[in-house]
Amino acid sequence: TEIIHSANNAHPSIVRRGGGARAIRVNQIKADVSSGAPEFLILHLYVETLEAMGANIINTMMEAIIPLIEELSGGQALMGILSNYATECLATATGRIPAAALATKNWSGEEVRDRIILASHAATVDPYRAVTHNKGIMNGIDAVVLATGNDWRAIAAGIHAFASRSGQYRSLTTWSKGENGDLVGELTVPLPVGTVGGSISFHPGAKIAHELLGYPSADTLESIIVSVGLAQNFSAIRALVTDGIQRGHMALHSRSLAISAGAKGEEILAVSEKLNQSKNMNLAIAKEILEDLRRA
């Protein structure tokens, strides 16, 4: 109680708004002979930071309680710092897709569903697949975190640690067959993000992103971010187990080449389509196609 009281006294404004330090946990870690690390006494302070990501709040509290911790323990503190592994701040998204909606020209909806589920299992048991699987999830999560002025490096570090919580690096998503045959997906990740503080209040890009999202609360922003991650994972796996990822990648590449060649407006799509049909795909070919198109 005294430690929590001392922490809250260090940052009374968050307490007045309904947040603040809530609990502590002490973890005694034995010496590790293999690495030569000595014994450590680790104290975790759990803080409700409300709409802020909370790094400055937590760091202020941690440094403030060091003298008290040293007095109570009779030891010397090494440091006081937040952890980006926010296991008490988890966000979950779930989604259901009817099997019929998954059908392609070459695959039935049930076949696509079952292949997505198999791909999910592969990423659970094989770390080599899991890394790329989760990288695809982070393609979506990182983008929203960065756009909204949050610390994408901190979020990424915490999420990848969460993927290893079993002792093996695994898939962050699970895909399964629902009781009615639907494809059911779920993603849970730690997401300590904020809607105030840091660059969020003054960075023009961050301010526009929050406006576009309807000025969400921190909880709502977490929901948006984890949902984007799940959607990103679905689209990637669906492409992988049906047409293959290169078809989409090459379509993007052809549009990039068209733009690099000088195509404008509707010319971009026209050049891109011609490139996709071409035996070779490079900038020189794109320029030839664009010149022919403009002469026509």
HUMOFEN-V191837 format. One record per residue. N is the residue number from 1. RES is the residue in one letter. PHI is phi in whole degrees, -180 to 180 (none if undefined). OMEGA is omega in whole degrees, -180 to 180 (* if undefined). BURIAL is 1 if it has 24 or more other ideal C-beta (glycine too) atoms within 12 Angstrom, else 0. Layout:
n->(N;N)
res->(RES;RES)
phi->(PHI;PHI)
omega->(OMEGA;OMEGA)
burial->(BURIAL;BURIAL)
This chain:
n->(1;2;3;4;5;6;7;8;9;10;11;12;13;14;15;16;17;18;19;20;21;22;23;24;25;26;27;28;29;30;31;32;33;34;35;36;37;38;39;40;41;42;43;44;45;46;47;48;49;50;51;52;53;54;55;56;57;58;59;60;61;62;63;64;65;66;67;68;69;70;71;72;73;74;75;76;77;78;79;80;81;82;83;84;85;86;87;88;89;90;91;92;93;94;95;96;97;98;99;100;101;102;103;104;105;106;107;108;109;110;111;112;113;114;115;116;117;118;119;120;121;122;123;124;125;126;127;128;129;130;131;132;133;134;135;136;137;138;139;140;141;142;143;144;145;146;147;148;149;150;151;152;153;154;155;156;157;158;159;160;161;162;163;164;165;166;167;168;169;170;171;172;173;174;175;176;177;178;179;180;181;182;183;184;185;186;187;188;189;190;191;192;193;194;195;196;197;198;199;200;201;202;203;204;205;206;207;208;209;210;211;212;213;214;215;216;217;218;219;220;221;222;223;224;225;226;227;228;229;230;231;232;233;234;235;236;237;238;239;240;241;242;243;244;245;246;247;248;249;250;251;252;253;254;255;256;257;258;259;260;261;262;263;264;265;266;267;268;269;270;271;272;273;274;275;276;277;278;279;280;281;282;283;284;285;286;287;288;289;290;291;292;293;294;295;296)
res->(T;E;I;I;H;S;A;N;N;A;H;P;S;I;V;R;R;G;G;G;A;R;A;I;R;V;N;Q;I;K;A;D;V;S;S;G;A;P;E;F;L;I;L;H;L;Y;V;E;T;L;E;A;M;G;A;N;I;I;N;T;M;M;E;A;I;I;P;L;I;E;E;L;S;G;G;Q;A;L;M;G;I;L;S;N;Y;A;T;E;C;L;A;T;A;T;G;R;I;P;A;A;A;L;A;T;K;N;W;S;G;E;E;V;R;D;R;I;I;L;A;S;H;A;A;T;V;D;P;Y;R;A;V;T;H;N;K;G;I;M;N;G;I;D;A;V;V;L;A;T;G;N;D;W;R;A;I;A;A;G;I;H;A;F;A;S;R;S;G;Q;Y;R;S;L;T;T;W;S;K;G;E;N;G;D;L;V;G;E;L;T;V;P;L;P;V;G;T;V;G;G;S;I;S;F;H;P;G;A;K;I;A;H;E;L;L;G;Y;P;S;A;D;T;L;E;S;I;I;V;S;V;G;L;A;Q;N;F;S;A;I;R;A;L;V;T;D;G;I;Q;R;G;H;M;A;L;H;S;R;S;L;A;I;S;A;G;A;K;G;E;E;I;L;A;V;S;E;K;L;N;Q;S;K;N;M;N;L;A;I;A;K;E;I;L;E;D;L;R;R;A)
phi->(none;-66;-65;-63;-62;-64;-64;-68;-66;-76;-145;-65;-64;-70;-68;-62;-87;104;-107;118;-66;-117;-160;-130;-141;-107;-126;-97;-105;-71;-61;-108;-63;-64;-101;82;-73;-80;-72;-127;-113;-106;-111;-102;-110;-99;-126;-89;-101;57;-83;-93;-61;98;-59;-67;-61;-66;-62;-62;-65;-63;-69;-68;-90;-55;-57;-67;-62;-65;-66;-71;-92;75;-113;-116;-73;-89;-165;-135;-157;-69;-110;-84;-94;-89;-72;-96;-126;-97;-121;-127;-122;-128;-148;-127;-129;-60;-56;-60;-74;-94;-64;-123;-62;-107;-131;-75;-60;-67;-65;-64;-56;-67;-71;-65;-64;-62;-64;-65;-64;-61;-74;-81;-98;-116;-59;-64;-75;-60;-61;-72;-57;-74;-59;-63;-61;-69;-54;-81;-64;-57;-61;-72;-60;-67;-63;-91;80;-96;-87;-67;-69;-65;-63;-62;-62;-66;-68;-68;-65;-63;-67;-106;-65;-81;104;-132;-69;-132;-60;-84;-103;-127;-123;-146;-94;-73;-64;-103;94;-65;-85;-118;-119;-146;-136;-126;-145;-75;-139;-81;-111;-130;-118;-137;87;58;-82;-61;-78;-128;-75;-57;-64;-65;-64;-66;-61;-66;-64;-61;-85;82;49;-72;-72;-60;-62;-67;-63;-59;-63;-63;-64;-68;-68;-63;-62;-67;-64;-62;-64;-60;-64;-68;-65;-60;-64;-62;-91;-118;-81;93;-73;-67;-60;-69;-63;-71;-65;-65;-63;-66;-68;-63;-65;-62;-67;-63;-76;108;-66;-127;53;-68;-63;-59;-66;-64;-65;-60;-64;-65;-63;-64;-91;-78;-66;-117;-129;-152;-67;-62;-65;-61;-67;-63;-62;-64;-63;-63;-64;-75;-78;-67)
omega->(-180;179;180;179;179;179;-179;176;-180;-180;-174;-177;179;178;179;-180;177;179;177;180;-175;-173;173;173;-180;-177;179;-176;-178;178;180;-177;-175;-179;-177;-180;179;176;178;169;-176;176;177;177;-178;-172;173;-174;176;-174;-180;171;167;-177;-178;179;-176;-180;177;180;-177;180;-179;-176;-179;-180;180;180;179;179;-178;-174;-175;-179;179;-178;179;-179;173;-172;177;170;176;177;-171;-176;176;-179;-176;175;-178;172;174;179;178;179;177;-178;-177;-178;-177;-174;174;180;-174;-175;173;179;-180;179;179;178;-177;179;176;179;177;179;177;178;-180;-180;177;-174;-176;-179;-180;176;-176;-178;-179;176;-178;175;178;176;-177;173;179;-176;-179;-176;-178;179;-179;-178;-177;174;179;-174;-175;180;178;180;-179;-180;-180;-179;179;174;179;178;-178;-172;179;-174;174;177;-174;175;176;-179;170;176;-176;179;179;-177;179;179;178;167;-177;180;178;178;175;180;171;-175;177;-179;-180;175;175;176;180;-179;-174;-174;-175;-178;-175;-180;179;-180;178;-180;179;177;180;-179;178;-179;-177;169;179;179;-180;178;176;-179;179;-176;-178;178;176;178;180;179;179;180;179;-177;-180;-178;-180;178;-177;-173;177;-176;-173;-173;-174;180;178;180;-178;176;176;-179;-179;177;178;179;179;179;179;180;178;180;-180;173;-177;179;-177;-179;-179;178;180;-180;177;179;-179;179;-176;178;178;-179;177;-175;-180;178;180;179;178;-180;-179;178;178;-179;-178;178;-174;*)
burial->(0;0;1;1;0;1;1;1;0;1;1;0;0;1;0;0;0;0;1;1;1;1;0;1;0;0;0;0;0;0;0;0;0;0;0;0;0;0;0;0;0;0;1;1;1;1;1;1;1;1;1;1;1;1;1;1;1;1;1;1;1;1;0;1;1;1;0;1;1;0;0;0;0;0;0;0;0;0;0;1;0;1;1;1;1;1;0;0;1;1;1;1;1;1;1;0;1;0;1;0;0;1;0;0;0;0;0;0;0;0;0;1;1;0;1;1;1;0;1;1;1;0;1;1;0;0;0;0;1;1;0;0;1;1;1;1;1;1;0;1;1;1;0;1;1;1;1;1;1;1;1;1;0;1;1;1;1;1;1;1;0;1;1;0;0;0;0;0;1;1;1;1;1;1;1;1;1;0;0;0;0;1;1;1;1;1;1;1;1;1;1;1;1;1;1;1;1;1;0;1;0;0;0;0;0;1;0;0;1;1;0;0;1;0;0;1;0;1;0;0;1;1;1;1;1;1;1;1;1;1;1;1;1;1;1;1;1;1;1;1;1;1;0;0;0;0;0;0;0;0;1;0;0;1;1;0;1;1;0;0;1;0;1;0;0;0;1;1;0;1;1;1;0;1;1;1;0;0;0;0;1;0;0;0;1;1;0;0;1;1;0;0;1;0;0;0)
